[in-house]
Amino acid sequence: MSYEFNTTLQSGFEEAIERVRAVLMDEHLGVVSEVNVQAIFKAKMDKDIPPYRIFGACNPKLASQILEVEPNAGTLLPCNFIMYETTPGNVVVSFMDPVTVLGLAQSDAAQEVGKVAKEKLLRVIDKLSA
């Protein structure tokens, strides 16, 4: 079973981030966390890498459905996705598969939320790929 699905955007990195944020909002998913891996590598190891970010996306209603039933399932939230530049003007957007990740909780609530979240993220991929 795959743990992610992705698409490649032909745009600048910052422009791609803004586009992904907007499309996520269309699906009622907000970005709740952002880790700038490129900046961390530079600051901590003086290592230069192309732009690379890790984001967490969340739909509070879906998260609430899981946490009410299984509070420890919060360790599996939010829906993570990454964005990185392969070459200037080419940005990969890769979403974790929430069905795979939330399936670890082995509860009906988590599995149902995983399905709904995956449908939303697949629509995001479709919109980004159009």
C-alpha contacts under 8 A as a table, 3 or more apart, distances in Angstrom:
res1	aa1	res2	aa2	distance
1	M	100	T	7.52
2	S	5	F	7.71
2	S	97	D	7.41
2	S	100	T	7.61
3	Y	96	M	5.75
3	Y	97	D	5.12
3	Y	100	T	6.07
3	Y	101	V	7.51
4	E	94	S	6.41
4	E	95	F	5.40
4	E	96	M	4.27
4	E	97	D	4.82
5	F	94	S	5.63
5	F	95	F	5.52
5	F	96	M	6.66
5	F	97	D	6.79
6	N	92	V	6.89
6	N	93	V	5.44
6	N	94	S	4.10
6	N	95	F	6.11
6	N	125	I	7.09
7	T	92	V	5.85
7	T	93	V	5.49
7	T	94	S	6.62
7	T	125	I	6.59
7	T	128	L	7.69
7	T	129	S	6.71
8	T	90	N	6.46
8	T	91	V	5.45
8	T	92	V	4.32
8	T	93	V	6.09
8	T	129	S	7.68
9	L	16	A	7.01
9	L	89	G	7.84
9	L	90	N	5.69
9	L	91	V	5.10
9	L	92	V	6.30
9	L	93	V	7.49
9	L	128	L	7.42
9	L	129	S	7.35
10	Q	89	G	5.30
10	Q	90	N	4.75
10	Q	91	V	6.45
11	S	15	E	6.49
11	S	16	A	6.02
11	S	89	G	4.64
11	S	90	N	6.02
11	S	91	V	6.85
12	G	15	E	5.27
12	G	16	A	6.06
12	G	88	P	7.03
12	G	89	G	4.98
12	G	90	N	7.21
12	G	91	V	7.43
13	F	16	A	5.09
13	F	17	I	6.35
13	F	51	P	7.26
13	F	84	Y	7.73
13	F	85	E	6.70
13	F	89	G	7.19
13	F	90	N	7.89
13	F	91	V	6.35
14	E	17	I	5.08
14	E	18	E	6.44
15	E	18	E	5.25
15	E	19	R	6.25
16	A	19	R	5.03
16	A	20	V	6.12
16	A	91	V	7.12
17	I	20	V	5.21
17	I	21	R	6.17
17	I	83	M	7.80
18	E	21	R	5.12
18	E	22	A	6.24
19	R	22	A	5.20
19	R	23	V	6.28
19	R	128	L	7.96
20	V	23	V	5.17
20	V	24	L	6.05
20	V	124	V	7.95
20	V	128	L	7.32
21	R	24	L	5.16
21	R	25	M	6.28
21	R	30	G	7.30
21	R	31	V	6.97
22	A	25	M	5.16
22	A	26	D	6.54
23	V	26	D	5.06
23	V	27	E	6.85
23	V	124	V	6.02
23	V	127	K	7.18
23	V	128	L	7.43
24	L	27	E	5.24
24	L	28	H	6.43
24	L	29	L	5.02
24	L	30	G	6.42
24	L	121	L	7.86
24	L	124	V	6.29
25	M	28	H	4.71
25	M	29	L	5.07
25	M	30	G	5.84
26	D	29	L	7.41
27	E	120	K	6.01
27	E	121	L	7.96
27	E	123	R	7.93
27	E	124	V	7.32
28	H	59	N	6.18
29	L	57	A	5.91
29	L	58	C	5.20
29	L	59	N	4.86
30	G	57	A	5.33
30	G	58	C	5.41
30	G	59	N	6.59
31	V	34	E	7.55
31	V	55	F	6.71
31	V	56	G	5.68
31	V	57	A	4.42
31	V	58	C	6.46
32	V	55	F	7.51
32	V	56	G	5.54
32	V	57	A	5.74
32	V	58	C	6.55
33	S	55	F	5.41
33	S	56	G	4.88
33	S	57	A	7.28
34	E	53	R	6.80
34	E	54	I	5.69
34	E	55	F	4.44
34	E	56	G	6.51
35	V	53	R	5.52
35	V	54	I	5.03
35	V	55	F	6.37
36	N	39	A	5.47
36	N	40	I	6.37
36	N	52	Y	6.45
36	N	53	R	4.74
36	N	54	I	6.72
37	V	40	I	5.02
37	V	41	F	6.05
37	V	51	P	7.72
37	V	52	Y	5.52
37	V	53	R	5.49
37	V	54	I	7.18
38	Q	41	F	5.36
38	Q	42	K	6.31
38	Q	48	D	7.05
38	Q	49	I	5.80
38	Q	50	P	6.66
38	Q	51	P	5.55
38	Q	52	Y	5.47
38	Q	53	R	7.19
39	A	42	K	5.09
39	A	43	A	6.06
40	I	43	A	5.09
40	I	44	K	5.81
40	I	45	M	7.88
41	F	44	K	5.35
41	F	45	M	5.34
41	F	46	D	6.32
41	F	47	K	5.38
41	F	48	D	6.94
41	F	49	I	7.62
42	K	45	M	5.62
42	K	46	D	4.20
42	K	47	K	4.72
42	K	48	D	5.72
42	K	49	I	7.94
43	A	46	D	5.70
43	A	47	K	7.87
44	K	47	K	7.93
49	I	52	Y	7.75
50	P	84	Y	7.19
50	P	85	E	5.98
50	P	86	T	7.44
51	P	83	M	7.97
51	P	84	Y	5.48
51	P	85	E	5.54
52	Y	82	I	7.28
52	Y	83	M	5.74
52	Y	84	Y	4.20
52	Y	85	E	6.66
53	R	82	I	5.62
53	R	83	M	5.35
53	R	84	Y	6.37
54	I	80	N	7.02
54	I	81	F	5.93
54	I	82	I	4.47
54	I	83	M	6.63
55	F	80	N	5.59
55	F	81	F	5.27
55	F	82	I	5.96
56	G	78	P	5.33
56	G	79	C	5.49
56	G	80	N	4.44
56	G	81	F	6.34
57	A	78	P	5.64
57	A	79	C	5.08
57	A	80	N	6.15
57	A	81	F	7.53
58	C	62	L	7.97
58	C	63	A	7.21
58	C	77	L	7.82
58	C	78	P	5.41
58	C	79	C	6.23
59	N	62	L	5.47
59	N	63	A	6.27
60	P	63	A	5.01
60	P	64	S	5.97
61	K	64	S	5.12
61	K	65	Q	6.39
62	L	65	Q	5.20
62	L	66	I	6.78
62	L	113	V	6.02
62	L	117	A	7.76
63	A	66	I	5.43
63	A	67	L	6.20
63	A	74	G	7.92
63	A	77	L	7.53
63	A	78	P	7.89
63	A	113	V	7.90
64	S	67	L	5.09
64	S	68	E	5.94
65	Q	68	E	5.63
65	Q	69	V	6.88
65	Q	109	A	6.81
65	Q	110	A	7.98
65	Q	113	V	7.44
66	I	69	V	5.46
66	I	70	E	5.81
66	I	71	P	7.18
66	I	73	A	6.87
66	I	74	G	7.92
66	I	109	A	5.69
66	I	110	A	5.48
66	I	113	V	7.15
67	L	70	E	4.95
67	L	71	P	4.31
67	L	72	N	7.27
67	L	73	A	6.46
67	L	74	G	6.49
68	E	71	P	6.27
69	V	109	A	7.02
70	E	73	A	5.60
70	E	107	S	7.96
71	P	74	G	6.04
72	N	75	T	6.12
73	A	76	L	5.50
73	A	77	L	7.20
73	A	102	L	7.80
73	A	105	A	6.24
73	A	110	A	7.81
74	G	77	L	5.11
74	G	78	P	7.75
76	L	79	C	7.94
76	L	101	V	6.65
76	L	102	L	6.44
77	L	80	N	7.78
79	C	95	F	7.59
79	C	96	M	6.61
79	C	98	P	6.53
80	N	95	F	6.26
80	N	96	M	5.74
81	F	93	V	7.08
81	F	94	S	5.45
81	F	95	F	4.23
81	F	96	M	5.88
82	I	92	V	7.83
82	I	93	V	5.81
82	I	94	S	5.29
82	I	95	F	6.58
83	M	91	V	6.53
83	M	92	V	5.46
83	M	93	V	4.63
83	M	94	S	6.49
84	Y	91	V	5.47
84	Y	92	V	5.42
84	Y	93	V	6.98
85	E	88	P	6.59
85	E	89	G	7.46
85	E	90	N	5.74
85	E	91	V	4.39
85	E	92	V	6.32
86	T	90	N	5.76
86	T	91	V	6.09
86	T	92	V	7.05
87	T	90	N	5.37
87	T	91	V	7.52
88	P	91	V	7.96
95	F	121	L	7.42
96	M	101	V	7.65
97	D	100	T	5.46
97	D	101	V	6.42
97	D	118	K	6.47
98	P	101	V	5.02
98	P	102	L	5.58
98	P	103	G	7.83
98	P	114	G	4.84
98	P	115	K	7.24
98	P	117	A	6.41
98	P	118	K	5.74
99	V	102	L	5.41
99	V	103	G	5.66
99	V	111	Q	6.45
99	V	114	G	4.39
99	V	115	K	5.74
99	V	117	A	7.96
99	V	118	K	6.57
100	T	103	G	5.18
100	T	104	L	7.11
100	T	114	G	7.80
101	V	104	L	5.73
101	V	114	G	7.88
102	L	105	A	5.59
102	L	106	Q	7.62
102	L	110	A	5.58
102	L	111	Q	6.08
102	L	113	V	7.93
102	L	114	G	5.72
103	G	106	Q	5.45
103	G	107	S	7.61
103	G	110	A	6.77
103	G	111	Q	5.65
103	G	114	G	7.43
105	A	110	A	6.35
105	A	111	Q	7.85
106	Q	110	A	7.07
106	Q	111	Q	7.15
107	S	110	A	5.33
107	S	111	Q	6.24
108	D	111	Q	5.13
108	D	112	E	6.06
109	A	112	E	5.21
109	A	113	V	6.17
110	A	113	V	5.16
110	A	114	G	5.99
111	Q	114	G	4.94
111	Q	115	K	6.33
112	E	115	K	5.20
112	E	116	V	6.43
113	V	116	V	5.12
113	V	117	A	5.97
114	G	117	A	5.14
114	G	118	K	6.00
115	K	118	K	5.16
115	K	119	E	6.27
116	V	119	E	5.17
116	V	120	K	6.40
117	A	120	K	5.10
117	A	121	L	6.21
118	K	121	L	5.02
118	K	122	L	5.98
119	E	122	L	5.17
119	E	123	R	6.28
120	K	123	R	5.17
120	K	124	V	6.36
121	L	124	V	4.84
121	L	125	I	6.27
122	L	125	I	5.00
122	L	126	D	6.17
123	R	126	D	4.94
123	R	127	K	6.13
124	V	127	K	5.15
124	V	128	L	6.10
125	I	128	L	5.08
125	I	129	S	5.99
126	D	129	S	5.11
126	D	130	A	6.20
127	K	130	A	5.25
